[in-house]
């Protein structure tokens, strides 16, 4: 086994030091948020101190708002949006990657062009459409506009380009239908991209604030971002409860990332080999 040269060792140490410093910078807001959530009313004193932790902010949070009701709303909407985006994005990505048809290239150019349009520009026409459909103040107003993700379609297309055509031809010889090819061959092979896009789609829906704020009116249907925003008013600010709610709000995302970490990293690089 070859011994590493001193320069290689120094380089490895330097890289680890830089990564450790970057990790400290990234984790600083999370550490401060945890510290603030476990403090009393003076959350801005001794910002990174964990002395005398208390759950008073969490008790105050649960007394002020039906927090778990809002969490269930967010979980239901984020899960529904994620599953629908996974299905339609992977199906469309499979079609664009493995089928040749007239107008394929113009369709892809048009799809890429739509990604350059700011989402705020579409709020007014989207609200008008939702209003005409009678879906204002319903969960469908949050789910239906998010069913199709152009970004997801492009990601899945790039990933599925690596699947050998011979594998699909073998399935056709064995009598597989086109949808069965997609479901039993393409989907299992695309597991890394599915894991990566699951995290991306879930976070996008979970953190969505502007559109739910526009279409939801009934407090019982509010999502967590809207509910937390209600704690900061014109004349009163419940910062302690806000910090406690924010800490609880990010826990599902952290848990999902820990669960899908390997797939997330593998999925983001799976489409970078072949274009």
FENVENDA-V200977 format. One record per residue. N is the residue number from 1. RES is the residue in one letter. SS is DSSP state (alpha for helix, beta for strand, coil for the rest). D_LAST is the distance of its C-alpha to the last C-alpha in whole Angstrom. Layout:
# FENVENDA-V200977
n=N res=RES ss=SS d_last=D_LAST
n=N res=RES ss=SS d_last=D_LAST
This chain:
# FENVENDA-V200977
n=1 res=X ss=coil d_last=38
n=2 res=X ss=coil d_last=37
n=3 res=X ss=coil d_last=38
n=4 res=X ss=coil d_last=36
n=5 res=X ss=coil d_last=38
n=6 res=X ss=alpha d_last=39
n=7 res=X ss=alpha d_last=37
n=8 res=X ss=alpha d_last=34
n=9 res=X ss=alpha d_last=36
n=10 res=X ss=alpha d_last=37
n=11 res=X ss=alpha d_last=33
n=12 res=X ss=alpha d_last=32
n=13 res=X ss=alpha d_last=35
n=14 res=X ss=alpha d_last=34
n=15 res=X ss=alpha d_last=31
n=16 res=X ss=alpha d_last=32
n=17 res=X ss=alpha d_last=35
n=18 res=X ss=alpha d_last=32
n=19 res=X ss=alpha d_last=31
n=20 res=X ss=alpha d_last=34
n=21 res=X ss=alpha d_last=35
n=22 res=X ss=alpha d_last=32
n=23 res=X ss=alpha d_last=32
n=24 res=X ss=alpha d_last=36
n=25 res=X ss=alpha d_last=35
n=26 res=X ss=alpha d_last=32
n=27 res=X ss=alpha d_last=35
n=28 res=X ss=alpha d_last=38
n=29 res=X ss=alpha d_last=38
n=30 res=X ss=alpha d_last=38
n=31 res=X ss=alpha d_last=41
n=32 res=X ss=alpha d_last=42
n=33 res=X ss=alpha d_last=42
n=34 res=X ss=alpha d_last=43
n=35 res=X ss=alpha d_last=46
n=36 res=X ss=alpha d_last=47
n=37 res=X ss=alpha d_last=47
n=38 res=X ss=coil d_last=49
n=39 res=X ss=coil d_last=52
n=40 res=X ss=coil d_last=55
n=41 res=X ss=coil d_last=55
n=42 res=X ss=coil d_last=54
n=43 res=X ss=coil d_last=51
n=44 res=X ss=coil d_last=50
n=45 res=X ss=coil d_last=53
n=46 res=X ss=coil d_last=52
n=47 res=X ss=coil d_last=48
n=48 res=X ss=coil d_last=47
n=49 res=X ss=coil d_last=50
n=50 res=X ss=coil d_last=50
n=51 res=X ss=coil d_last=54
n=52 res=X ss=coil d_last=56
n=53 res=X ss=coil d_last=53
n=54 res=X ss=coil d_last=54
n=55 res=X ss=coil d_last=52
n=56 res=X ss=alpha d_last=54
n=57 res=X ss=alpha d_last=51
n=58 res=X ss=alpha d_last=50
n=59 res=X ss=alpha d_last=53
n=60 res=X ss=alpha d_last=53
n=61 res=X ss=alpha d_last=50
n=62 res=X ss=alpha d_last=50
n=63 res=X ss=alpha d_last=54
n=64 res=X ss=alpha d_last=52
n=65 res=X ss=coil d_last=49
n=66 res=X ss=coil d_last=48
n=67 res=X ss=alpha d_last=45
n=68 res=X ss=alpha d_last=45
n=69 res=X ss=alpha d_last=45
n=70 res=X ss=alpha d_last=42
n=71 res=X ss=alpha d_last=40
n=72 res=X ss=alpha d_last=40
n=73 res=X ss=alpha d_last=39
n=74 res=X ss=alpha d_last=36
n=75 res=X ss=alpha d_last=35
n=76 res=X ss=alpha d_last=35
n=77 res=X ss=alpha d_last=33
n=78 res=X ss=alpha d_last=31
n=79 res=X ss=alpha d_last=30
n=80 res=X ss=alpha d_last=31
n=81 res=X ss=alpha d_last=28
n=82 res=X ss=alpha d_last=26
n=83 res=X ss=alpha d_last=26
n=84 res=X ss=alpha d_last=26
n=85 res=X ss=alpha d_last=22
n=86 res=X ss=alpha d_last=21
n=87 res=X ss=alpha d_last=22
n=88 res=X ss=alpha d_last=21
n=89 res=X ss=alpha d_last=18
n=90 res=X ss=alpha d_last=17
n=91 res=X ss=alpha d_last=18
n=92 res=X ss=alpha d_last=17
n=93 res=X ss=alpha d_last=13
n=94 res=X ss=alpha d_last=14
n=95 res=X ss=alpha d_last=15
n=96 res=X ss=alpha d_last=12
n=97 res=X ss=alpha d_last=10
n=98 res=X ss=alpha d_last=13
n=99 res=X ss=coil d_last=15
n=100 res=X ss=coil d_last=15
n=101 res=X ss=coil d_last=18
n=102 res=X ss=coil d_last=20
n=103 res=X ss=coil d_last=18
n=104 res=X ss=alpha d_last=15
n=105 res=X ss=alpha d_last=13
n=106 res=X ss=alpha d_last=17
n=107 res=X ss=alpha d_last=17
n=108 res=X ss=alpha d_last=13
n=109 res=X ss=alpha d_last=15
n=110 res=X ss=alpha d_last=18
n=111 res=X ss=alpha d_last=16
n=112 res=X ss=alpha d_last=15
n=113 res=X ss=alpha d_last=18
n=114 res=X ss=alpha d_last=20
n=115 res=X ss=coil d_last=19
n=116 res=X ss=coil d_last=20
n=117 res=X ss=coil d_last=24
n=118 res=X ss=coil d_last=26
n=119 res=X ss=alpha d_last=27
n=120 res=X ss=alpha d_last=31
n=121 res=X ss=alpha d_last=31
n=122 res=X ss=alpha d_last=30
n=123 res=X ss=alpha d_last=33
n=124 res=X ss=alpha d_last=36
n=125 res=X ss=alpha d_last=34
n=126 res=X ss=alpha d_last=33
n=127 res=X ss=alpha d_last=37
n=128 res=X ss=alpha d_last=38
n=129 res=X ss=alpha d_last=36
n=130 res=X ss=alpha d_last=37
n=131 res=X ss=alpha d_last=41
n=132 res=X ss=alpha d_last=41
n=133 res=X ss=coil d_last=40
n=134 res=X ss=coil d_last=42
n=135 res=X ss=coil d_last=40
n=136 res=X ss=coil d_last=41
n=137 res=X ss=coil d_last=42
n=138 res=X ss=coil d_last=40
n=139 res=X ss=coil d_last=37
n=140 res=X ss=alpha d_last=36
n=141 res=X ss=alpha d_last=35
n=142 res=X ss=alpha d_last=33
n=143 res=X ss=alpha d_last=31
n=144 res=X ss=alpha d_last=30
n=145 res=X ss=alpha d_last=29
n=146 res=X ss=alpha d_last=26
n=147 res=X ss=coil d_last=25
n=148 res=X ss=coil d_last=22
n=149 res=X ss=coil d_last=20
n=150 res=X ss=alpha d_last=17
n=151 res=X ss=alpha d_last=15
n=152 res=X ss=alpha d_last=16
n=153 res=X ss=alpha d_last=14
n=154 res=X ss=alpha d_last=11
n=155 res=X ss=alpha d_last=11
n=156 res=X ss=alpha d_last=12
n=157 res=X ss=alpha d_last=9
n=158 res=X ss=alpha d_last=6
n=159 res=X ss=alpha d_last=9
n=160 res=X ss=alpha d_last=10
n=161 res=X ss=coil d_last=7
n=162 res=X ss=coil d_last=9
n=163 res=X ss=coil d_last=12
n=164 res=X ss=coil d_last=14
n=165 res=X ss=alpha d_last=15
n=166 res=X ss=alpha d_last=18
n=167 res=X ss=alpha d_last=19
n=168 res=X ss=alpha d_last=19
n=169 res=X ss=alpha d_last=21
n=170 res=X ss=alpha d_last=24
n=171 res=X ss=alpha d_last=24
n=172 res=X ss=alpha d_last=25
n=173 res=X ss=alpha d_last=27
n=174 res=X ss=coil d_last=29
n=175 res=X ss=coil d_last=29
n=176 res=X ss=coil d_last=27
n=177 res=X ss=coil d_last=27
n=178 res=X ss=alpha d_last=23
n=179 res=X ss=alpha d_last=24
n=180 res=X ss=alpha d_last=25
n=181 res=X ss=alpha d_last=22
n=182 res=X ss=alpha d_last=20
n=183 res=X ss=alpha d_last=23
n=184 res=X ss=alpha d_last=24
n=185 res=X ss=alpha d_last=21
n=186 res=X ss=alpha d_last=18
n=187 res=X ss=alpha d_last=19
n=188 res=X ss=alpha d_last=21
n=189 res=X ss=alpha d_last=18
n=190 res=X ss=coil d_last=16
n=191 res=X ss=alpha d_last=19
n=192 res=X ss=alpha d_last=17
n=193 res=X ss=alpha d_last=15
n=194 res=X ss=alpha d_last=19
n=195 res=X ss=alpha d_last=21
n=196 res=X ss=alpha d_last=19
n=197 res=X ss=alpha d_last=19
n=198 res=X ss=alpha d_last=22
n=199 res=X ss=alpha d_last=23
n=200 res=X ss=alpha d_last=21
n=201 res=X ss=alpha d_last=23
n=202 res=X ss=alpha d_last=26
n=203 res=X ss=alpha d_last=27
n=204 res=X ss=alpha d_last=26
n=205 res=X ss=alpha d_last=28
n=206 res=X ss=alpha d_last=31
n=207 res=X ss=coil d_last=31
n=208 res=X ss=coil d_last=31
n=209 res=X ss=coil d_last=34
n=210 res=X ss=alpha d_last=35
n=211 res=X ss=alpha d_last=34
n=212 res=X ss=alpha d_last=36
n=213 res=X ss=alpha d_last=39
n=214 res=X ss=alpha d_last=39
n=215 res=X ss=alpha d_last=39
n=216 res=X ss=coil d_last=41
n=217 res=X ss=coil d_last=45
n=218 res=X ss=coil d_last=46
n=219 res=X ss=alpha d_last=47
n=220 res=X ss=alpha d_last=46
n=221 res=X ss=alpha d_last=43
n=222 res=X ss=coil d_last=42
n=223 res=X ss=coil d_last=39
n=224 res=X ss=alpha d_last=39
n=225 res=X ss=alpha d_last=38
n=226 res=X ss=alpha d_last=40
n=227 res=X ss=alpha d_last=43
n=228 res=X ss=alpha d_last=42
n=229 res=X ss=alpha d_last=43
n=230 res=X ss=coil d_last=46
n=231 res=X ss=coil d_last=47
n=232 res=X ss=beta d_last=47
n=233 res=X ss=coil d_last=50
n=234 res=X ss=coil d_last=52
n=235 res=X ss=coil d_last=55
n=236 res=X ss=coil d_last=54
n=237 res=X ss=beta d_last=51
n=238 res=X ss=coil d_last=50
n=239 res=X ss=alpha d_last=48
n=240 res=X ss=alpha d_last=49
n=241 res=X ss=alpha d_last=48
n=242 res=X ss=alpha d_last=45
n=243 res=X ss=alpha d_last=44
n=244 res=X ss=alpha d_last=45
n=245 res=X ss=alpha d_last=43
n=246 res=X ss=alpha d_last=40
n=247 res=X ss=alpha d_last=40
n=248 res=X ss=alpha d_last=40
n=249 res=X ss=alpha d_last=38
n=250 res=X ss=alpha d_last=35
n=251 res=X ss=alpha d_last=36
n=252 res=X ss=alpha d_last=34
n=253 res=X ss=alpha d_last=31
n=254 res=X ss=alpha d_last=32
n=255 res=X ss=alpha d_last=32
n=256 res=X ss=alpha d_last=29
n=257 res=X ss=alpha d_last=27
n=258 res=X ss=alpha d_last=29
n=259 res=X ss=alpha d_last=29
n=260 res=X ss=coil d_last=25
n=261 res=X ss=alpha d_last=24
n=262 res=X ss=alpha d_last=23
n=263 res=X ss=alpha d_last=20
n=264 res=X ss=alpha d_last=20
n=265 res=X ss=alpha d_last=19
n=266 res=X ss=alpha d_last=17
n=267 res=X ss=alpha d_last=15
n=268 res=X ss=alpha d_last=14
n=269 res=X ss=alpha d_last=12
n=270 res=X ss=alpha d_last=11
n=271 res=X ss=coil d_last=8
n=272 res=X ss=coil d_last=7
n=273 res=X ss=coil d_last=7
n=274 res=X ss=coil d_last=4
n=275 res=X ss=coil d_last=0
